[in-house]
C-alpha cells in the first residue's frame, strides 16, 4: 500500500492500494481489487466499485456510492450514502460516524 499526502485538483481513479492523507477537489473512484484508506478529504463523491474496499477515517463532502464493494466509515464524516438499504447502522442513522456498507 502506498502513502499519498498531496492536493489533487479534479477527480481520480488509482489502480493501486492507497493510504490517502491529502485533499482532492473532485471524485475518487476506488476500482475493483484495490483498497483506499482515506484519512484526508474528498471534495465530491467517493465511488467504491464492486470488489474494492474503502475505509473512511476522513471526510467525504459529497455522496458515498457503493457499487458492490466493502466500505467502513470509522470516525469519518459522510453526509450522504447512495443505496441506504446497504448501510448497516444498528440503532442509528447514516449520519453516525461509524457504520458499515455491505455489498
N, CA, C and O atoms as a GROMACS GRO file, in nm:
protein
  412
    1UNK      N    1   0.084  -0.118   0.000
    1UNK     CA    2   0.000   0.000   0.000
    1UNK      C    3   0.088   0.124   0.000
    1UNK      O    4   0.186   0.132   0.074
    2UNK      N    5   0.052   0.220  -0.085
    2UNK     CA    6   0.128   0.345  -0.096
    2UNK      C    7   0.065   0.452  -0.008
    2UNK      O    8  -0.058   0.462   0.000
    3UNK      N    9   0.149   0.534   0.059
    3UNK     CA   10   0.102   0.651   0.133
    3UNK      C   11   0.108   0.771   0.040
    3UNK      O   12   0.208   0.793  -0.028
    4UNK      N   13   0.001   0.849   0.037
    4UNK     CA   14  -0.007   0.965  -0.051
    4UNK      C   15  -0.061   1.082   0.030
    4UNK      O   16  -0.171   1.075   0.085
    5UNK      N   17   0.016   1.191   0.035
    5UNK     CA   18  -0.025   1.312   0.107
    5UNK      C   19  -0.002   1.428   0.013
    5UNK      O   20   0.108   1.484   0.007
    6UNK      N   21  -0.107   1.466  -0.061
    6UNK     CA   22  -0.094   1.569  -0.162
    6UNK      C   23  -0.228   1.634  -0.188
    6UNK      O   24  -0.330   1.589  -0.136
    7UNK      N   25  -0.229   1.741  -0.268
    7UNK     CA   26  -0.351   1.808  -0.311
    7UNK      C   27  -0.375   1.770  -0.456
    7UNK      O   28  -0.286   1.783  -0.540
    8UNK      N   29  -0.496   1.722  -0.486
    8UNK     CA   30  -0.530   1.681  -0.623
    8UNK      C   31  -0.648   1.764  -0.670
    8UNK      O   32  -0.755   1.763  -0.610
    9UNK      N   33  -0.627   1.838  -0.779
    9UNK     CA   34  -0.732   1.918  -0.840
    9UNK      C   35  -0.806   1.829  -0.939
    9UNK      O   36  -0.745   1.779  -1.033
   10UNK      N   37  -0.936   1.810  -0.920
   10UNK     CA   38  -1.014   1.726  -1.011
   10UNK      C   39  -1.043   1.590  -0.951
   10UNK      O   40  -1.037   1.571  -0.829
   11UNK      N   41  -1.075   1.495  -1.039
   11UNK     CA   42  -1.113   1.359  -0.997
   11UNK      C   43  -1.002   1.260  -1.027
   11UNK      O   44  -0.910   1.289  -1.104
   12UNK      N   45  -1.010   1.140  -0.964
   12UNK     CA   46  -0.903   1.041  -0.980
   12UNK      C   47  -0.959   0.900  -0.965
   12UNK      O   48  -1.055   0.876  -0.892
   13UNK      N   49  -0.896   0.808  -1.036
   13UNK     CA   50  -0.916   0.664  -1.018
   13UNK      C   51  -0.778   0.602  -1.020
   13UNK      O   52  -0.711   0.601  -1.124
   14UNK      N   53  -0.734   0.551  -0.905
   14UNK     CA   54  -0.599   0.495  -0.896
   14UNK      C   55  -0.604   0.343  -0.894
   14UNK      O   56  -0.671   0.285  -0.809
   15UNK      N   57  -0.535   0.277  -0.987
   15UNK     CA   58  -0.532   0.131  -0.989
   15UNK      C   59  -0.425   0.074  -0.897
   15UNK      O   60  -0.341  -0.005  -0.939
   16UNK      N   61  -0.428   0.116  -0.771
   16UNK     CA   62  -0.335   0.065  -0.670
   16UNK      C   63  -0.394   0.089  -0.532
   16UNK      O   64  -0.490   0.166  -0.518
   17UNK      N   65  -0.338   0.025  -0.430
   17UNK     CA   66  -0.384   0.043  -0.293
   17UNK      C   67  -0.319   0.169  -0.236
   17UNK      O   68  -0.198   0.188  -0.248
   18UNK      N   69  -0.401   0.254  -0.172
   18UNK     CA   70  -0.353   0.385  -0.128
   18UNK      C   71  -0.405   0.417   0.012
   18UNK      O   72  -0.520   0.390   0.045
   19UNK      N   73  -0.316   0.475   0.092
   19UNK     CA   74  -0.350   0.539   0.219
   19UNK      C   75  -0.337   0.689   0.190
   19UNK      O   76  -0.227   0.739   0.170
   20UNK      N   77  -0.451   0.761   0.189
   20UNK     CA   78  -0.453   0.899   0.142
   20UNK      C   79  -0.474   0.997   0.257
   20UNK      O   80  -0.572   0.987   0.331
   21UNK      N   81  -0.381   1.092   0.271
   21UNK     CA   82  -0.384   1.191   0.379
   21UNK      C   83  -0.413   1.333   0.329
   21UNK      O   84  -0.426   1.425   0.410
   22UNK      N   85  -0.422   1.352   0.200
   22UNK     CA   86  -0.435   1.485   0.143
   22UNK      C   87  -0.578   1.527   0.117
   22UNK      O   88  -0.670   1.490   0.190
   23UNK      N   89  -0.594   1.606   0.008
   23UNK     CA   90  -0.726   1.656  -0.031
   23UNK      C   91  -0.741   1.644  -0.182
   23UNK      O   92  -0.646   1.665  -0.257
   24UNK      N   93  -0.861   1.609  -0.225
   24UNK     CA   94  -0.895   1.602  -0.367
   24UNK      C   95  -1.022   1.684  -0.387
   24UNK      O   96  -1.116   1.672  -0.308
   25UNK      N   97  -1.026   1.766  -0.492
   25UNK     CA   98  -1.142   1.853  -0.512
   25UNK      C   99  -1.258   1.782  -0.581
   25UNK      O  100  -1.372   1.826  -0.569
   26UNK      N  101  -1.232   1.674  -0.652
   26UNK     CA  102  -1.336   1.605  -0.728
   26UNK      C  103  -1.378   1.474  -0.666
   26UNK      O  104  -1.385   1.459  -0.544
   27UNK      N  105  -1.407   1.377  -0.755
   27UNK     CA  106  -1.449   1.243  -0.714
   27UNK      C  107  -1.329   1.151  -0.702
   27UNK      O  108  -1.228   1.169  -0.771
   28UNK      N  109  -1.341   1.052  -0.614
   28UNK     CA  110  -1.240   0.946  -0.604
   28UNK      C  111  -1.310   0.816  -0.635
   28UNK      O  112  -1.409   0.781  -0.570
   29UNK      N  113  -1.260   0.742  -0.735
   29UNK     CA  114  -1.314   0.612  -0.771
   29UNK      C  115  -1.215   0.506  -0.727
   29UNK      O  116  -1.099   0.508  -0.767
   30UNK      N  117  -1.262   0.412  -0.645
   30UNK     CA  118  -1.179   0.300  -0.600
   30UNK      C  119  -1.214   0.181  -0.689
   30UNK      O  120  -1.324   0.127  -0.679
   31UNK      N  121  -1.121   0.140  -0.777
   31UNK     CA  122  -1.152   0.032  -0.871
   31UNK      C  123  -1.148  -0.107  -0.807
   31UNK      O  124  -1.087  -0.127  -0.702
   32UNK      N  125  -1.212  -0.200  -0.872
   32UNK     CA  126  -1.219  -0.338  -0.826
   32UNK      C  127  -1.080  -0.394  -0.798
   32UNK      O  128  -0.985  -0.372  -0.874
   33UNK      N  129  -1.069  -0.467  -0.686
   33UNK     CA  130  -0.942  -0.529  -0.649
   33UNK      C  131  -0.846  -0.439  -0.574
   33UNK      O  132  -0.734  -0.480  -0.542
   34UNK      N  133  -0.889  -0.314  -0.546
   34UNK     CA  134  -0.800  -0.219  -0.477
   34UNK      C  135  -0.863  -0.166  -0.350
   34UNK      O  136  -0.983  -0.182  -0.326
   35UNK      N  137  -0.779  -0.102  -0.268
   35UNK     CA  138  -0.818  -0.056  -0.135
   35UNK      C  139  -0.776   0.090  -0.115
   35UNK      O  140  -0.666   0.129  -0.152
   36UNK      N  141  -0.866   0.167  -0.056
   36UNK     CA  142  -0.837   0.305  -0.017
   36UNK      C  143  -0.860   0.318   0.132
   36UNK      O  144  -0.965   0.280   0.183
   37UNK      N  145  -0.761   0.372   0.202
   37UNK     CA  146  -0.778   0.414   0.340
   37UNK      C  147  -0.772   0.566   0.338
   37UNK      O  148  -0.665   0.625   0.318
   38UNK      N  149  -0.886   0.630   0.357
   38UNK     CA  150  -0.898   0.775   0.345
   38UNK      C  151  -0.887   0.842   0.482
   38UNK      O  152  -0.976   0.830   0.566
   39UNK      N  153  -0.777   0.915   0.501
   39UNK     CA  154  -0.757   0.996   0.621
   39UNK      C  155  -0.776   1.144   0.588
   39UNK      O  156  -0.789   1.227   0.678
   40UNK      N  157  -0.778   1.177   0.462
   40UNK     CA  158  -0.790   1.314   0.414
   40UNK      C  159  -0.933   1.349   0.377
   40UNK      O  160  -1.028   1.306   0.442
   41UNK      N  161  -0.947   1.429   0.269
   41UNK     CA  162  -1.075   1.485   0.228
   41UNK      C  163  -1.102   1.460   0.080
   41UNK      O  164  -1.016   1.484  -0.004
   42UNK      N  165  -1.223   1.413   0.049
   42UNK     CA  166  -1.271   1.403  -0.089
   42UNK      C  167  -1.376   1.513  -0.105
   42UNK      O  168  -1.476   1.515  -0.033
   43UNK      N  169  -1.353   1.603  -0.199
   43UNK     CA  170  -1.439   1.719  -0.217
   43UNK      C  171  -1.575   1.689  -0.275
   43UNK      O  172  -1.670   1.764  -0.251
   44UNK      N  173  -1.588   1.582  -0.352
   44UNK     CA  174  -1.717   1.546  -0.411
   44UNK      C  175  -1.757   1.406  -0.366
   44UNK      O  176  -1.783   1.385  -0.247
   45UNK      N  177  -1.763   1.310  -0.458
   45UNK     CA  178  -1.814   1.176  -0.427
   45UNK      C  179  -1.701   1.074  -0.413
   45UNK      O  180  -1.598   1.084  -0.479
   46UNK      N  181  -1.724   0.975  -0.326
   46UNK     CA  182  -1.637   0.859  -0.316
   46UNK      C  183  -1.714   0.742  -0.373
   46UNK      O  184  -1.819   0.704  -0.320
   47UNK      N  185  -1.662   0.683  -0.482
   47UNK     CA  186  -1.729   0.573  -0.551
   47UNK      C  187  -1.645   0.447  -0.531
   47UNK      O  188  -1.528   0.443  -0.567
   48UNK      N  189  -1.707   0.344  -0.472
   48UNK     CA  190  -1.638   0.218  -0.445
   48UNK      C  191  -1.698   0.112  -0.537
   48UNK      O  192  -1.814   0.074  -0.523
   49UNK      N  193  -1.616   0.066  -0.631
   49UNK     CA  194  -1.663  -0.031  -0.730
   49UNK      C  195  -1.671  -0.171  -0.670
   49UNK      O  196  -1.614  -0.199  -0.565
   50UNK      N  197  -1.743  -0.259  -0.738
   50UNK     CA  198  -1.756  -0.398  -0.695
   50UNK      C  199  -1.618  -0.461  -0.679
   50UNK      O  200  -1.534  -0.450  -0.768
   51UNK      N  201  -1.594  -0.526  -0.565
   51UNK     CA  202  -1.466  -0.591  -0.539
   51UNK      C  203  -1.360  -0.499  -0.481
   51UNK      O  204  -1.248  -0.543  -0.456
   52UNK      N  205  -1.392  -0.371  -0.459
   52UNK     CA  206  -1.298  -0.275  -0.400
   52UNK      C  207  -1.330  -0.259  -0.251
   52UNK      O  208  -1.436  -0.300  -0.203
   53UNK      N  209  -1.234  -0.198  -0.178
   53UNK     CA  210  -1.251  -0.173  -0.035
   53UNK      C  211  -1.214  -0.028  -0.004
   53UNK      O  212  -1.115   0.023  -0.055
   54UNK      N  213  -1.295   0.037   0.080
   54UNK     CA  214  -1.262   0.172   0.128
   54UNK      C  215  -1.289   0.180   0.276
   54UNK      O  216  -1.394   0.136   0.325
   55UNK      N  217  -1.192   0.236   0.349
   55UNK     CA  218  -1.209   0.264   0.492
   55UNK      C  219  -1.195   0.415   0.507
   55UNK      O  220  -1.092   0.473   0.471
   56UNK      N  221  -1.298   0.478   0.559
   56UNK     CA  222  -1.302   0.624   0.567
   56UNK      C  223  -1.282   0.669   0.712
   56UNK      O  224  -1.368   0.649   0.798
   57UNK      N  225  -1.167   0.730   0.736
   57UNK     CA  226  -1.138   0.795   0.863
   57UNK      C  227  -1.150   0.946   0.847
   57UNK      O  228  -1.159   1.019   0.945
   58UNK      N  229  -1.151   0.992   0.724
   58UNK     CA  230  -1.153   1.134   0.690
   58UNK      C  231  -1.291   1.184   0.655
   58UNK      O  232  -1.391   1.145   0.717
   59UNK      N  233  -1.298   1.271   0.553
   59UNK     CA  234  -1.422   1.341   0.518
   59UNK      C  235  -1.454   1.321   0.370
   59UNK      O  236  -1.367   1.334   0.284
   60UNK      N  237  -1.580   1.289   0.342
   60UNK     CA  238  -1.633   1.288   0.206
   60UNK      C  239  -1.741   1.396   0.203
   60UNK      O  240  -1.841   1.385   0.273
   61UNK      N  241  -1.721   1.501   0.123
   61UNK     CA  242  -1.816   1.612   0.121
   61UNK      C  243  -1.938   1.583   0.036
   61UNK      O  244  -2.043   1.644   0.055
   62UNK      N  245  -1.927   1.490  -0.058
   62UNK     CA  246  -2.039   1.456  -0.144
   62UNK      C  247  -2.110   1.331  -0.097
   62UNK      O  248  -2.145   1.318   0.021
   63UNK      N  249  -2.130   1.237  -0.190
   63UNK     CA  250  -2.202   1.113  -0.163
   63UNK      C  251  -2.108   0.995  -0.167
   63UNK      O  252  -2.020   0.988  -0.253
   64UNK      N  253  -2.126   0.902  -0.076
   64UNK     CA  254  -2.054   0.776  -0.081
   64UNK      C  255  -2.141   0.682  -0.165
   64UNK      O  256  -2.256   0.654  -0.130
   65UNK      N  257  -2.085   0.634  -0.276
   65UNK     CA  258  -2.158   0.546  -0.367
   65UNK      C  259  -2.091   0.409  -0.362
   65UNK      O  260  -1.976   0.393  -0.403
   66UNK      N  261  -2.165   0.310  -0.310
   66UNK     CA  262  -2.109   0.175  -0.303
   66UNK      C  263  -2.170   0.090  -0.415
   66UNK      O  264  -2.288   0.056  -0.411
   67UNK      N  265  -2.088   0.057  -0.514
   67UNK     CA  266  -2.132  -0.024  -0.627
   67UNK      C  267  -2.099  -0.172  -0.607
   67UNK      O  268  -2.069  -0.242  -0.703
   68UNK      N  269  -2.105  -0.218  -0.482
   68UNK     CA  270  -2.082  -0.359  -0.454
   68UNK      C  271  -1.951  -0.388  -0.385
   68UNK      O  272  -1.910  -0.504  -0.377
   69UNK      N  273  -1.884  -0.285  -0.336
   69UNK     CA  274  -1.758  -0.304  -0.264
   69UNK      C  275  -1.781  -0.320  -0.115
   69UNK      O  276  -1.894  -0.342  -0.070
   70UNK      N  277  -1.674  -0.309  -0.039
   70UNK     CA  278  -1.679  -0.314   0.106
   70UNK      C  279  -1.636  -0.179   0.158
   70UNK      O  280  -1.527  -0.131   0.125
   71UNK      N  281  -1.721  -0.115   0.240
   71UNK     CA  282  -1.692   0.019   0.290
   71UNK      C  283  -1.716   0.023   0.440
   71UNK      O  284  -1.818  -0.024   0.490
   72UNK      N  285  -1.620   0.080   0.511
   72UNK     CA  286  -1.632   0.101   0.655
   72UNK      C  287  -1.600   0.247   0.683
   72UNK      O  288  -1.492   0.294   0.650
   73UNK      N  289  -1.694   0.317   0.744
   73UNK     CA  290  -1.668   0.455   0.786
   73UNK      C  291  -1.641   0.449   0.935
   73UNK      O  292  -1.728   0.415   1.015
   74UNK      N  293  -1.519   0.483   0.972
   74UNK     CA  294  -1.473   0.467   1.110
   74UNK      C  295  -1.422   0.600   1.161
   74UNK      O  296  -1.304   0.634   1.145
   75UNK      N  297  -1.512   0.677   1.223
   75UNK     CA  298  -1.472   0.807   1.278
   75UNK      C  299  -1.467   0.917   1.175
   75UNK      O  300  -1.430   1.030   1.206
   76UNK      N  301  -1.504   0.885   1.052
   76UNK     CA  302  -1.504   0.984   0.945
   76UNK      C  303  -1.638   1.054   0.934
   76UNK      O  304  -1.728   1.035   1.016
   77UNK      N  305  -1.650   1.136   0.831
   77UNK     CA  306  -1.773   1.212   0.808
   77UNK      C  307  -1.820   1.190   0.665
   77UNK      O  308  -1.747   1.219   0.570
   78UNK      N  309  -1.942   1.139   0.651
   78UNK     CA  310  -2.003   1.115   0.520
   78UNK      C  311  -2.148   1.162   0.529
   78UNK      O  312  -2.228   1.097   0.596
   79UNK      N  313  -2.183   1.274   0.462
   79UNK     CA  314  -2.318   1.327   0.478
   79UNK      C  315  -2.426   1.248   0.404
   79UNK      O  316  -2.542   1.248   0.447
   80UNK      N  317  -2.391   1.182   0.293
   80UNK     CA  318  -2.491   1.112   0.212
   80UNK      C  319  -2.437   0.979   0.163
   80UNK      O  320  -2.318   0.966   0.130
   81UNK      N  321  -2.526   0.880   0.158
   81UNK     CA  322  -2.491   0.748   0.106
   81UNK      C  323  -2.594   0.707   0.002
   81UNK      O  324  -2.714   0.713   0.028
   82UNK      N  325  -2.548   0.666  -0.113
   82UNK     CA  326  -2.639   0.616  -0.216
   82UNK      C  327  -2.669   0.470  -0.185
   82UNK      O  328  -2.579   0.395  -0.147
   83UNK      N  329  -2.795   0.430  -0.201
   83UNK     CA  330  -2.842   0.295  -0.170
   83UNK      C  331  -2.837   0.271  -0.019
   83UNK      O  332  -2.764   0.185   0.029
   84UNK      N  333  -2.914   0.348   0.055
   84UNK     CA  334  -2.915   0.340   0.201
   84UNK      C  335  -2.949   0.201   0.252
   84UNK      O  336  -2.912   0.167   0.365
   85UNK      N  337  -3.017   0.120   0.173
   85UNK     CA  338  -3.050  -0.015   0.218
   85UNK      C  339  -2.926  -0.102   0.236
   85UNK      O  340  -2.934  -0.208   0.298
   86UNK      N  341  -2.812  -0.059   0.185
   86UNK     CA  342  -2.686  -0.131   0.202
   86UNK      C  343  -2.610  -0.086   0.326
   86UNK      O  344  -2.499  -0.134   0.350
   87UNK      N  345  -2.667   0.004   0.405
   87UNK     CA  346  -2.597   0.060   0.521
   87UNK      C  347  -2.640  -0.014   0.647
   87UNK      O  348  -2.759  -0.025   0.678
   88UNK      N  349  -2.541  -0.065   0.720
   88UNK     CA  350  -2.567  -0.129   0.850
   88UNK      C  351  -2.527  -0.029   0.958
   88UNK      O  352  -2.410   0.007   0.972
   89UNK      N  353  -2.626   0.014   1.035
   89UNK     CA  354  -2.602   0.109   1.144
   89UNK      C  355  -2.705   0.084   1.253
   89UNK      O  356  -2.798   0.163   1.268
   90UNK      N  357  -2.691  -0.024   1.330
   90UNK     CA  358  -2.790  -0.058   1.433
   90UNK      C  359  -2.814   0.056   1.531
   90UNK      O  360  -2.720   0.109   1.591
   91UNK      N  361  -2.941   0.092   1.547
   91UNK     CA  362  -2.977   0.195   1.645
   91UNK      C  363  -2.938   0.335   1.604
   91UNK      O  364  -2.933   0.424   1.689
   92UNK      N  365  -2.908   0.358   1.475
   92UNK     CA  366  -2.860   0.488   1.433
   92UNK      C  367  -2.906   0.516   1.290
   92UNK      O  368  -2.972   0.433   1.228
   93UNK      N  369  -2.869   0.634   1.241
   93UNK     CA  370  -2.893   0.665   1.100
   93UNK      C  371  -2.758   0.682   1.031
   93UNK      O  372  -2.654   0.667   1.095
   94UNK      N  373  -2.759   0.714   0.903
   94UNK     CA  374  -2.633   0.720   0.829
   94UNK      C  375  -2.545   0.837   0.867
   94UNK      O  376  -2.431   0.845   0.821
   95UNK      N  377  -2.593   0.929   0.948
   95UNK     CA  378  -2.508   1.039   0.991
   95UNK      C  379  -2.412   0.998   1.102
   95UNK      O  380  -2.323   1.074   1.140
   96UNK      N  381  -2.431   0.877   1.155
   96UNK     CA  382  -2.341   0.827   1.258
   96UNK      C  383  -2.198   0.818   1.203
   96UNK      O  384  -2.180   0.794   1.084
   97UNK      N  385  -2.099   0.837   1.287
   97UNK     CA  386  -1.961   0.841   1.238
   97UNK      C  387  -1.896   0.705   1.225
   97UNK      O  388  -1.780   0.698   1.184
   98UNK      N  389  -1.965   0.597   1.257
   98UNK     CA  390  -1.907   0.464   1.239
   98UNK      C  391  -2.016   0.367   1.197
   98UNK      O  392  -2.096   0.324   1.279
   99UNK      N  393  -2.019   0.333   1.067
   99UNK     CA  394  -2.115   0.239   1.016
   99UNK      C  395  -2.055   0.166   0.898
   99UNK      O  396  -1.955   0.211   0.842
  100UNK      N  397  -2.115   0.055   0.861
  100UNK     CA  398  -2.060  -0.028   0.755
  100UNK      C  399  -2.157  -0.039   0.640
  100UNK      O  400  -2.278  -0.054   0.660
  101UNK      N  401  -2.104  -0.030   0.520
  101UNK     CA  402  -2.182  -0.051   0.398
  101UNK      C  403  -2.145  -0.188   0.346
  101UNK      O  404  -2.028  -0.214   0.319
  102UNK      N  405  -2.242  -0.275   0.330
  102UNK     CA  406  -2.214  -0.410   0.283
  102UNK      C  407  -2.248  -0.425   0.136
  102UNK      O  408  -2.339  -0.359   0.085
  103UNK      N  409  -2.174  -0.512   0.069
  103UNK     CA  410  -2.204  -0.540  -0.071
  103UNK      C  411  -2.324  -0.630  -0.081
  103UNK      O  412  -2.366  -0.666  -0.192
   0.00000   0.00000   0.00000
